[in-house]
Amino acid sequence: MASYEQLPGQLNLSLRGGDRLSTEIDFSPISLTGFTMSATITSLVGGQSVGTFATTLTDAAAGKVNIALTGTQTGDLPHGTYRWDLTGIDAAAVRRSYLTGFLEVTR
């Protein structure tokens, strides 16, 4: 029997609080045309949102998106480990999870 799995990829991030983070993620050959992307940071303890990444589709047709946090944003996060998720919503309001992982903030 065949099986099908549509789970988000895993990408763990580590940074020093106060440092800027900016990285381009390449989902090629998946097109992200028509998607609105968002990336959130949540607490592992209470599950509440503690921040959001700036997300920019740098080349939607080629599946490229940039995620970024300013130094102020990372400096405001207490040191520790968080969960982060990158999702996209298409024109029909269908949500898709693309990446998930841990975000470790050190001092």
MOTA-V891205 format. One record per run of one state. SS is the DSSP state (alpha for helix, beta for strand, coil for the rest). FROM is the first residue (numbers start at 1). LEN is the number of residues. If there is no record, write none. Layout:
# MOTA-V891205
ss: (SS SS)
from: (FROM FROM)
len: (LEN LEN)
This chain:
# MOTA-V891205
ss: (coil beta coil beta coil beta coil beta coil beta alpha coil beta coil alpha coil beta coil beta coil)
from: (1 9 11 13 17 21 27 36 44 49 60 63 64 70 71 77 80 90 95 107)
len: (8 2 2 4 4 6 9 8 5 11 3 1 6 1 6 3 10 5 12 1)
